[in-house]
């Protein structure tokens, strides 16, 4: 049964998995899009969507909560001042995953994780 299975483990211990996902989320906020494996993109999308939803309510609490994940004040400012106005009144679906094909070395499916403009 798949009860209470909220995330993929990505074949990593918890600290390494969280570090990978945090770095992916940081890059998506900073650059607007990144290329990564499909599984990592799906896991990072969950975090980015929650961050953008959190940032729609511009309060000190939501900024501090965003800082917990991003660990960079300039990225928090970018999230609140640039990314949130881009999405406007959307109710969700702020991130798009586009499949790119397979990586040559190990035949892993790659994906483009991009913010919706």
DSSP file (Angstrom, degrees, kcal/mol; ACC not computed):
  #  RESIDUE AA STRUCTURE BP1 BP2  ACC     N-H-->O    O-->H-N    N-H-->O    O-->H-N    TCO  KAPPA ALPHA  PHI   PSI    X-CA   Y-CA   Z-CA
    1    1 A X              0   0    0      0, 0.0     0, 0.0     0, 0.0     0, 0.0   0.000 360.0 360.0 360.0 154.0    0.0    0.0    0.0
    2    2 A X    >   +     0   0    0      3,-0.0     3,-1.2     2,-0.0     2,-0.1  -0.004 360.0 147.6-108.0  27.6    1.1    3.6   -0.6
    3    3 A X  T 3  S+     0   0    0      1,-0.2     3,-0.1     3,-0.0     0, 0.0  -0.394  71.4   4.1 -66.6 140.1   -0.3    5.2    2.5
    4    4 A X  T 3  S+     0   0    0      1,-0.2     2,-1.0    -2,-0.1    -1,-0.2   0.752  85.0 139.2  59.9  29.4    1.6    8.2    3.9
    5    5 A X    <   +     0   0    0     -3,-1.2    -1,-0.2     1,-0.2     3,-0.0  -0.780  16.0 159.8-101.3  87.6    4.2    8.1    1.0
    6    6 A X        +     0   0    0     -2,-1.0     2,-0.3     1,-0.1    -1,-0.2   0.668  56.0  15.7 -88.6 -17.7    4.5   11.9    0.5
    7    7 A X  S    S-     0   0    0     -3,-0.1     2,-0.2     0, 0.0    -1,-0.1  -0.973  73.8-104.0-152.1 162.6    7.8   12.1   -1.3
    8    8 A X        -     0   0    0     -2,-0.3    -2,-0.0    31,-0.1    -3,-0.0  -0.617  21.2-141.9 -85.3 150.3   10.5   10.2   -3.2
    9    9 A X    >   -     0   0    0     -2,-0.2     3,-1.6     2,-0.0    -1,-0.1   0.651  19.7-147.7 -88.0 -16.0   13.7    9.3   -1.3
   10   10 A X  T 3   -     0   0    0      1,-0.3     3,-0.1     7,-0.0    -2,-0.0   0.709  56.4 -78.8  57.4  23.1   15.9    9.9   -4.4
   11   11 A X  T 3  S+     0   0    0      1,-0.2     2,-0.3     6,-0.0    -1,-0.3   0.832 105.6 111.1  56.5  36.4   18.3    7.2   -3.2
   12   12 A X  S <  S-     0   0    0     -3,-1.6    -1,-0.2     2,-0.0     2,-0.0  -0.954  74.6-102.5-135.5 152.7   19.9    9.6   -0.7
   13   13 A X     >  -     0   0    0     -2,-0.3     4,-2.6    -3,-0.1     5,-0.2  -0.307  48.7 -99.2 -64.5 163.5   19.9   10.0    3.1
   14   14 A X  H  > S+     0   0    0      1,-0.2     4,-2.6     2,-0.2     5,-0.2   0.890 120.4  49.6 -57.4 -46.3   17.6   12.8    4.4
   15   15 A X  H  > S+     0   0    0      1,-0.2     4,-1.8     2,-0.2    -1,-0.2   0.898 114.4  44.8 -64.1 -39.7   20.3   15.5    4.7
   16   16 A X  H  > S+     0   0    0      2,-0.2     4,-2.3     1,-0.2    -1,-0.2   0.895 112.8  51.5 -69.7 -39.9   21.6   15.0    1.2
   17   17 A X  H  X S+     0   0    0     -4,-2.6     4,-2.4     1,-0.2    -2,-0.2   0.928 111.4  46.7 -62.7 -45.3   18.2   14.8   -0.3
   18   18 A X  H  X S+     0   0    0     -4,-2.6     4,-2.5    -5,-0.2    -1,-0.2   0.868 111.0  52.8 -65.4 -35.9   17.1   18.0    1.4
   19   19 A X  H  X S+     0   0    0     -4,-1.8     4,-2.1    -5,-0.2    -2,-0.2   0.909 110.4  47.6 -65.5 -41.5   20.4   19.7    0.3
   20   20 A X  H  X S+     0   0    0     -4,-2.3     4,-2.2     2,-0.2    -2,-0.2   0.937 114.1  46.3 -63.4 -47.2   19.8   18.7   -3.4
   21   21 A X  H  X S+     0   0    0     -4,-2.4     4,-2.5     1,-0.2    -2,-0.2   0.891 111.5  51.6 -66.0 -39.4   16.2   19.9   -3.3
   22   22 A X  H  X S+     0   0    0     -4,-2.5     4,-2.5     1,-0.2    -1,-0.2   0.914 110.3  48.7 -62.6 -41.9   17.1   23.2   -1.7
   23   23 A X  H  X S+     0   0    0     -4,-2.1     4,-2.1     2,-0.2    -2,-0.2   0.887 111.4  50.0 -67.6 -36.8   19.8   23.8   -4.3
   24   24 A X  H  X S+     0   0    0     -4,-2.2     4,-2.2     2,-0.2    -2,-0.2   0.920 111.6  48.3 -64.0 -43.1   17.3   23.0   -7.1
   25   25 A X  H  X S+     0   0    0     -4,-2.5     4,-2.2     1,-0.2    -2,-0.2   0.911 110.3  51.9 -64.3 -42.4   14.7   25.4   -5.6
   26   26 A X  H  X S+     0   0    0     -4,-2.5     4,-2.5     1,-0.2    -1,-0.2   0.919 110.4  48.2 -59.2 -44.2   17.3   28.1   -5.2
   27   27 A X  H  X>S+     0   0    0     -4,-2.1     4,-3.1     2,-0.2     5,-0.6   0.874 109.5  52.2 -67.2 -37.0   18.3   27.8   -8.9
   28   28 A X  H  X5S+     0   0    0     -4,-2.2     4,-1.7     2,-0.2    -1,-0.2   0.923 113.2  44.4 -64.5 -42.6   14.8   27.9  -10.1
   29   29 A X  H  <5S+     0   0    0     -4,-2.2    -2,-0.2     2,-0.2    -1,-0.2   0.903 119.5  42.8 -67.2 -40.4   14.0   31.1   -8.2
   30   30 A X  H  <5S+     0   0    0     -4,-2.5    -2,-0.2    -5,-0.2    -3,-0.2   0.926 130.0  21.6 -72.7 -46.1   17.3   32.7   -9.3
   31   31 A X  H  <5S-     0   0    0     -4,-3.1    -3,-0.2    -5,-0.2    -2,-0.2   0.731  92.8-126.7 -99.2 -25.4   17.4   31.7  -13.0
   32   32 A X  S  <<S+     0   0    0     -4,-1.7    83,-2.8    -5,-0.6     2,-0.3   0.066  84.6  32.1  98.2 -25.9   13.7   31.0  -13.8
   33   33 A X  E     -A  114   0A   0     -6,-0.3     2,-0.3    81,-0.2    81,-0.2  -0.982  60.0-174.6-159.4 152.5   14.4   27.5  -15.2
   34   34 A X  E     -A  113   0A   0     79,-2.1    79,-2.9    -2,-0.3     2,-0.5  -0.964  23.3-127.4-143.7 160.0   16.8   24.6  -14.7
   35   35 A X  E     +A  112   0A   0     -2,-0.3     2,-0.2    77,-0.2    77,-0.2  -0.958  47.2 135.7-111.3 124.8   17.5   21.2  -16.4
   36   36 A X  E     -A  111   0A   0     75,-2.5    75,-3.3    -2,-0.5     2,-0.1  -0.841  57.3 -60.2-151.3-176.5   17.5   18.2  -14.1
   37   37 A X  E  >  -A  110   0A   0     -2,-0.2     4,-2.3    73,-0.2    73,-0.3  -0.398  48.7-116.1 -74.0 157.4   16.3   14.6  -13.9
   38   38 A X  H  > S+     0   0    0     71,-2.5     4,-2.2     1,-0.2     5,-0.2   0.897 112.9  50.2 -61.9 -43.5   12.5   14.1  -14.1
   39   39 A X  H  > S+     0   0    0     70,-0.3     4,-1.8     1,-0.2    -1,-0.2   0.913 112.5  46.3 -64.8 -43.1   12.2   12.7  -10.6
   40   40 A X  H  > S+     0   0    0      1,-0.2     4,-2.6     2,-0.2    -1,-0.2   0.883 110.9  53.9 -66.0 -37.1   14.2   15.5   -9.0
   41   41 A X  H  X S+     0   0    0     -4,-2.3     4,-2.2     1,-0.2    -2,-0.2   0.908 107.3  50.3 -63.2 -41.8   12.1   18.0  -11.0
   42   42 A X  H  X S+     0   0    0     -4,-2.2     4,-1.0     1,-0.2    -1,-0.2   0.878 113.7  45.0 -65.2 -37.4    8.8   16.6   -9.7
   43   43 A X  H  X S+     0   0    0     -4,-1.8     4,-1.0     1,-0.2     3,-0.2   0.891 113.8  48.6 -73.2 -39.3   10.0   16.7   -6.1
   44   44 A X  H  X S+     0   0    0     -4,-2.6     4,-2.4     1,-0.2     5,-0.2   0.839 102.7  63.7 -69.0 -32.4   11.4   20.2   -6.4
   45   45 A X  H  X S+     0   0    0     -4,-2.2     4,-2.7     1,-0.2     5,-0.2   0.892  97.6  56.3 -59.0 -39.8    8.2   21.4   -8.0
   46   46 A X  H  X S+     0   0    0     -4,-1.0     4,-1.7    -3,-0.2    -1,-0.2   0.908 110.4  44.0 -58.6 -42.7    6.3   20.7   -4.8
   47   47 A X  H  X S+     0   0    0     -4,-1.0     4,-2.3     2,-0.2    -1,-0.2   0.911 113.3  49.8 -71.0 -42.5    8.6   22.9   -2.8
   48   48 A X  H  X S+     0   0    0     -4,-2.4     4,-2.4     1,-0.2     5,-0.2   0.912 109.9  51.5 -63.8 -42.2    8.6   25.8   -5.4
   49   49 A X  H  X S+     0   0    0     -4,-2.7     4,-2.2     1,-0.2    -1,-0.2   0.919 111.3  47.3 -60.8 -43.3    4.8   25.7   -5.6
   50   50 A X  H  X S+     0   0    0     -4,-1.7     4,-2.3    -5,-0.2    -1,-0.2   0.882 111.0  52.3 -66.2 -37.7    4.5   25.9   -1.8
   51   51 A X  H  X S+     0   0    0     -4,-2.3     4,-2.3     2,-0.2    -2,-0.2   0.919 110.4  46.8 -64.0 -43.7    7.0   28.8   -1.6
   52   52 A X  H  X S+     0   0    0     -4,-2.4     4,-1.0     2,-0.2    -2,-0.2   0.905 112.4  49.9 -67.1 -40.4    5.2   30.8   -4.3
   53   53 A X  H  < S+     0   0    0     -4,-2.2     3,-0.5    -5,-0.2     4,-0.5   0.903 112.4  48.5 -62.5 -40.2    1.8   30.3   -2.5
   54   54 A X  H >< S+     0   0    0     -4,-2.3     3,-1.1     1,-0.2    -2,-0.2   0.884 108.0  55.2 -64.2 -39.3    3.5   31.3    0.8
   55   55 A X  H 3< S+     0   0    0     -4,-2.3    -1,-0.2     1,-0.2    -2,-0.2   0.659  88.2  76.9 -73.2 -15.8    5.0   34.4   -0.9
   56   56 A X  T 3< S+     0   0    0     -4,-1.0     2,-0.9    -3,-0.5    -1,-0.2   0.830  89.9  60.7 -64.0 -29.9    1.6   35.6   -2.1
   57   57 A X  S <  S-     0   0    0     -3,-1.1     2,-1.4    -4,-0.5    -1,-0.2  -0.848  86.1-152.4 -96.7 100.9    0.9   36.8    1.4
   58   58 A X        +     0   0    0     -2,-0.9     2,-0.3     4,-0.1    -3,-0.1  -0.589  41.3 131.9 -81.6  92.9    3.7   39.3    2.0
   59   59 A X     >  -     0   0    0     -2,-1.4     4,-2.1     1,-0.1     5,-0.2  -0.893  69.3-108.2-134.7 166.7    4.2   39.2    5.8
   60   60 A X  H  > S+     0   0    0     -2,-0.3     4,-2.3     1,-0.2     5,-0.2   0.888 118.7  53.5 -62.2 -39.6    7.2   38.9    8.0
   61   61 A X  H  > S+     0   0    0      1,-0.2     4,-2.3     2,-0.2    -1,-0.2   0.922 109.2  47.1 -62.2 -45.0    6.3   35.4    9.0
   62   62 A X  H  > S+     0   0    0      1,-0.2     4,-2.1     2,-0.2    -1,-0.2   0.856 111.2  52.1 -69.0 -32.8    6.1   34.3    5.3
   63   63 A X  H  X S+     0   0    0     -4,-2.1     4,-2.2     2,-0.2    -1,-0.2   0.909 111.2  47.2 -66.2 -41.5    9.4   35.9    4.6
   64   64 A X  H  X S+     0   0    0     -4,-2.3     4,-1.5     2,-0.2    -2,-0.2   0.882 111.5  50.6 -67.8 -37.0   11.1   34.1    7.5
   65   65 A X  H  X S+     0   0    0     -4,-2.3     4,-0.8     2,-0.2    -1,-0.2   0.890 111.4  48.2 -67.1 -38.8    9.5   30.8    6.4
   66   66 A X  H >X S+     0   0    0     -4,-2.1     4,-2.7     1,-0.2     3,-0.7   0.874 107.6  56.1 -66.7 -37.8   10.8   31.3    2.9
   67   67 A X  H 3X S+     0   0    0     -4,-2.2     4,-2.4     1,-0.2    -1,-0.2   0.830  97.0  64.3 -64.5 -31.1   14.2   32.2    4.2
   68   68 A X  H 3< S+     0   0    0     -4,-1.5    -1,-0.2     1,-0.2    -2,-0.2   0.862 114.0  32.0 -58.4 -35.9   14.3   28.8    6.1
   69   69 A X  H << S+     0   0    0     -4,-0.8    -2,-0.2    -3,-0.7    -1,-0.2   0.897 125.9  39.5 -88.5 -45.3   14.3   27.0    2.7
   70   70 A X  H  < S-     0   0    0     -4,-2.7    -3,-0.2     2,-0.1    -2,-0.2   0.817  78.6-160.0 -79.9 -31.3   16.2   29.5    0.5
   71   71 A X     <  +     0   0    0     -4,-2.4     2,-0.3    -5,-0.3    -4,-0.1   0.780  61.4  94.1  56.7  30.5   18.9   30.5    3.0
   72   72 A X     >  -     0   0    0      1,-0.1     4,-1.7    -5,-0.1     3,-0.2  -0.902  63.1-153.3-154.4 120.8   19.6   33.7    1.0
   73   73 A X  H  > S+     0   0    0     -2,-0.3     4,-2.2     1,-0.2     5,-0.2   0.842  97.0  55.3 -66.8 -33.8   18.1   37.1    1.5
   74   74 A X  H  > S+     0   0    0      1,-0.2     4,-2.2     2,-0.2    -1,-0.2   0.870 108.0  49.3 -67.7 -34.7   18.5   38.2   -2.1
   75   75 A X  H  > S+     0   0    0     -3,-0.2     4,-2.5     2,-0.2    -1,-0.2   0.857 109.1  52.6 -70.3 -34.5   16.5   35.2   -3.3
   76   76 A X  H  X S+     0   0    0     -4,-1.7     4,-2.3     2,-0.2    -2,-0.2   0.927 110.6  47.5 -65.2 -43.7   13.8   35.9   -0.8
   77   77 A X  H  X S+     0   0    0     -4,-2.2     4,-2.8     1,-0.2     5,-0.4   0.919 112.1  49.8 -61.7 -43.5   13.5   39.4   -2.1
   78   78 A X  H  X>S+     0   0    0     -4,-2.2     4,-2.4     1,-0.2     5,-2.0   0.908 110.0  51.6 -61.7 -41.8   13.4   38.2   -5.7
   79   79 A X  I  <>S+     0   0    0     -4,-2.5     5,-1.8     3,-0.2    -1,-0.2   0.931 117.6  37.0 -59.8 -46.9   10.7   35.7   -4.8
   80   80 A X  I  <5S+     0   0    0     -4,-2.3    -2,-0.2     3,-0.2    -1,-0.2   0.825 126.7  34.5 -78.2 -32.3    8.5   38.3   -3.2
   81   81 A X  I  <5S+     0   0    0     -4,-2.8    -3,-0.2    -5,-0.2    -2,-0.2   0.756 132.4  17.2 -98.0 -26.4    9.2   41.2   -5.6
   82   82 A X  I  X5S+     0   0    0     -4,-2.4     4,-1.1    -5,-0.4    -3,-0.2   0.789 123.0  44.8-114.2 -44.9    9.7   39.6   -9.0
   83   83 A X  I  ><S+     0   0    0     -5,-2.0     4,-1.5     2,-0.2     3,-0.2   0.933 111.3  50.5 -73.4 -45.8    8.3   36.0   -9.0
   84   84 A X  H  ><S+     0   0    0     -5,-1.8     4,-1.3    -6,-0.3     3,-0.2   0.906 109.0  50.7 -63.9 -43.1    5.0   36.6   -7.3
   85   85 A X  H  4 S+     0   0    0      1,-0.2    -1,-0.2     2,-0.2    -2,-0.2   0.831 106.1  58.8 -63.1 -28.1    3.9   39.6   -9.5
   86   86 A X  H  < S+     0   0    0     -4,-1.1    -1,-0.2    -3,-0.2    -2,-0.2   0.910 106.8  45.2 -64.0 -41.8    4.7   37.4  -12.6
   87   87 A X  H >< S+     0   0    0     -4,-1.5     3,-1.6     1,-0.2    -1,-0.2   0.737  87.9 176.7 -78.9 -20.7    2.2   34.8  -11.6
   88   88 A X  T 3<  -     0   0    0     -4,-1.3    -1,-0.2     1,-0.2    -2,-0.1  -0.317  63.7 -11.0  62.2-126.6   -0.5   37.4  -10.7
   89   89 A X  T 3  S+     0   0    0     -2,-0.1    -1,-0.2    -4,-0.1    -2,-0.1   0.154  89.9 141.2 -98.1  18.2   -3.8   35.9   -9.7
   90   90 A X    <   -     0   0    0     -3,-1.6     3,-0.1     1,-0.1     4,-0.1  -0.321  46.4-147.2 -59.7 142.9   -3.0   32.3  -10.7
   91   91 A X        -     0   0    0      1,-0.3     2,-0.3     2,-0.1    -1,-0.1   0.488  67.4 -43.2 -90.9  -4.3   -4.4   29.8   -8.2
   92   92 A X  S    S+     0   0    0     -5,-0.1    -1,-0.3     1,-0.1   -43,-0.0  -0.939  94.1  93.3 162.1-178.6   -1.6   27.3   -8.7
   93   93 A X        +     0   0    0     -2,-0.3    -1,-0.1    -3,-0.1    -2,-0.1   0.935  41.1 153.9  71.4  46.9    0.5   25.6  -11.4
   94   94 A X        +     0   0    0    -49,-0.1    22,-3.0    21,-0.1     2,-0.4   0.639  57.1  58.9 -81.5 -14.9    3.3   28.1  -11.2
   95   95 A X  E     -B  115   0A   0     20,-0.2     2,-0.4   -50,-0.1    20,-0.2  -0.936  66.9-155.9-123.3 138.1    5.9   25.7  -12.4
   96   96 A X  E     -B  114   0A   0     18,-3.4    18,-2.6    -2,-0.4     2,-0.5  -0.922   2.8-156.2-113.5 136.7    6.0   23.7  -15.7
   97   97 A X  E     -B  113   0A   0     -2,-0.4     2,-0.5    16,-0.2    16,-0.2  -0.962  11.5-173.5-111.2 122.3    7.9   20.5  -16.2
   98   98 A X  E     -B  112   0A   0     14,-2.3    14,-3.0    -2,-0.5     2,-0.2  -0.969  22.6-129.4-116.7 124.9    8.9   19.7  -19.8
   99   99 A X  E     -B  111   0A   0     -2,-0.5    12,-0.3    12,-0.2     3,-0.1  -0.542  21.7-175.1 -75.0 136.0   10.4   16.4  -20.7
  100  100 A X  E     -     0   0A   0     10,-2.5     2,-0.3     1,-0.4    11,-0.2   0.524  40.9-104.9-109.5  -9.5   13.7   16.7  -22.7
  101  101 A X  E     -B  110   0A   0      9,-0.8     9,-3.2     2,-0.0    -1,-0.4  -0.832  56.5 -35.0 115.3-159.2   14.5   13.1  -23.5
  102  102 A X  E     -B  109   0A   0     -2,-0.3     7,-0.2     7,-0.3     2,-0.2  -0.833  52.8-115.3-112.1 142.4   17.2   10.8  -22.0
  103  103 A X     >  -     0   0    0      5,-2.8     4,-1.6    -2,-0.4     5,-0.2  -0.486  23.9-133.3 -71.6 140.8   20.7   11.6  -20.8
  104  104 A X  T  4 S+     0   0    0      1,-0.2    -1,-0.1    -2,-0.2    -2,-0.0   0.876  95.6  52.9 -67.0 -39.3   23.4   10.0  -22.9
  105  105 A X  T  4 S+     0   0    0      1,-0.2    -1,-0.2     3,-0.1    -3,-0.0   0.922 131.2   3.3 -67.8 -47.9   25.5    8.6  -20.1
  106  106 A X  T  4 S-     0   0    0      2,-0.1    -1,-0.2     0, 0.0    -2,-0.2   0.293  93.3-115.3-127.4   8.6   23.0    6.7  -18.0
  107  107 A X     <  +     0   0    0     -4,-1.6     2,-0.4     1,-0.2    -3,-0.1   0.848  57.0 159.7  60.5  37.6   19.7    7.0  -20.0
  108  108 A X        -     0   0    0     -5,-0.2    -5,-2.8     1,-0.0     2,-0.3  -0.752  47.2-110.1 -89.2 137.8   18.0    8.9  -17.2
  109  109 A X  E     - B   0 102A   0     -2,-0.4   -71,-2.5    -7,-0.2   -70,-0.3  -0.534  36.4-153.4 -72.1 126.6   15.0   10.9  -18.3
  110  110 A X  E     -AB  37 101A   0     -9,-3.2   -10,-2.5    -2,-0.3    -9,-0.8  -0.641  11.8-171.2-100.9 156.9   15.8   14.7  -18.2
  111  111 A X  E     -AB  36  99A   0    -75,-3.3   -75,-2.5   -12,-0.3     2,-0.6  -0.984  23.4-128.1-146.5 154.2   13.3   17.5  -17.6
  112  112 A X  E     -AB  35  98A   0    -14,-3.0   -14,-2.3    -2,-0.3     2,-0.7  -0.932  20.3-159.9-104.3 121.1   13.2   21.3  -17.8
  113  113 A X  E     +AB  34  97A   0    -79,-2.9   -79,-2.1    -2,-0.6     2,-0.4  -0.906  24.2 167.7-103.1 113.0   11.8   22.8  -14.6
  114  114 A X  E     -AB  33  96A   0    -18,-2.6   -18,-3.4    -2,-0.7   -81,-0.2  -0.954  36.3-118.0-134.1 146.2   10.6   26.4  -15.4
  115  115 A X  E     - B   0  95A   0    -83,-2.8     2,-0.3    -2,-0.4   -20,-0.2  -0.567  38.2-111.3 -75.6 143.4    8.5   29.1  -13.8
  116  116 A X              0   0    0    -22,-3.0    -1,-0.1    -2,-0.2   -22,-0.0  -0.606 360.0 360.0 -74.8 132.8    5.4   30.1  -15.7
  117  117 A X              0   0    0     -2,-0.3    -1,-0.1   -30,-0.0   -23,-0.0   0.427 360.0 360.0 -88.1 360.0    5.7   33.7  -17.1
